[in-house]
Amino acid sequence: MDRPSIIIYVDGIDEAILTSLLYGIEEESIPYKLEAKAFNNAAQAAYEAALASPLQVGIGGSKDTLCLHHKSLKREAPYQVLQHVSIVPSTILRNLGSNAARIVKSIPLKSLELLEVNQ
C-alpha cells in the first residue's frame, strides 16, 4: 500500500527547478509523488494534485509557474504561486516545497519573499 503523499503534477518544468522544490519537501520528511501530466495551467494542476493526495496538498507546475494548493481552497485560488520560476532563486523554490510539507504538518510556513530569505 502506498504511503500518503503530497502529489505533484508538472508539465514542462526544468529538472533543476524540480530538484530544488523536492529538496524542500524532503527536508520536512513528508513523502511525495511526482508525475508528468498536462493541464491548462499550474493552478489547475495543483488543485487536481491536491484532490488526488490523501494529505490534501498538491503542487502543480506548468510552463514557468508553480502553484501550491490545498483541497479545501477554490480551484482558481491556490495558496501560493511562484511565477517566472526559471529565474527564481533555488532557496525560494525549496521554501515552496517546504511549505507544502509544512501545511501537512500544521507548522508555520517559510517566506517566499526574496527580501525575507537569508541567503
N, C-alpha and C positions, 0 to 999 in steps of 0.2 A: 504494500500500500504506500502511496506517495505521501510524503510529509507536507503539511500545509505550507504554502509558499507564496511569496509575492510573485505575481505574474507580470512579465514584461513582454509587450508586443512591439517590435520595431520593424521599420522598413526604410532602408537607405541611410542608416546611421553608421558613421565611421567606427571601426573597431577600437580605435584609441579612445574615443568618447565613451563607448560602452564599457571599456575596461575601467575607466575612472568611476563611472556610475556604479558598476558592480562592486568595486572595492569598498565603496561607502556602505553598501548593503552587507557585505561580508564582515566589515569591521563591527557591525552590530549583531553578528551571529544569527541572522534570520535567513532561512533558505529562500531561494528564488528559482524561477524557471524562465528562461529566455527563449522566445520563439519569433521567427521571422514571419510576419503577417502584414498584409497590405490593408490600409484603411484610408479614408478620405483625409484625415488629419490626426495629429498626435493626441488631441483631446478625446476623440472618439476611440482611438486605440487604447488609451489609458483607462477610459471608462469600461470598455469591454474587458480589459485585463482585470480590473477591479471586480467586475461581476463574476469572472471566472476563478478568481482567487478565493480559497477558503478563508484567507486572512482579510479579505475585503479591500485590499490595497493593490493598485496596479500602476504600472508605468507604461506610457506609450511614447514611441518615437517615430517621427515621420519627417523626411527631408532634413530640415535644420532646427527642429523643435523637439523638446522633451516635455512631457506633462506627467505630473503625479496626481493620481485620482483616488478617491475613496468611494465605495459602493453607495454610501448614503448621500452623496452630493449629486446635483443635477448634471446630466451628461455634458452640457455645454459649459459647466463651471468647474474645471479642475482645481485642485487645491493649490498646486504650484505649477508654474510654467517657466521654462527656460527657452528663449528664442536665440537664434544665431549660435547654436551650440558649437559650431566649428571654431568659434573664436572665444568661447567661454573658458576660463582657466580650469584646469583639472580639479582644483580644490573645490570649486563651486559645483562641478559635476558630481564629485564624491559626496558633497553635502546633500545633494538631491537624493542620491541613493541612500544615504544615511537617514534622511528624513522619512523615506518610505518605511524603513525598518523601525524608526522611532515612533511612527504612528501606530504600528503594530504593538510596540512595547509600551505605548502611552507615556512617553517621556518627552521633555522639551526638544524642539526641533533646532537644527542648526541654521544659521543665516545663509541666504543665497545672495546677499548684497556684497559686492566686491569690497566696498569700503569697510565692512564689518568683519571681514575674514582676515585672520592673522596669517600672513604668508610665511 
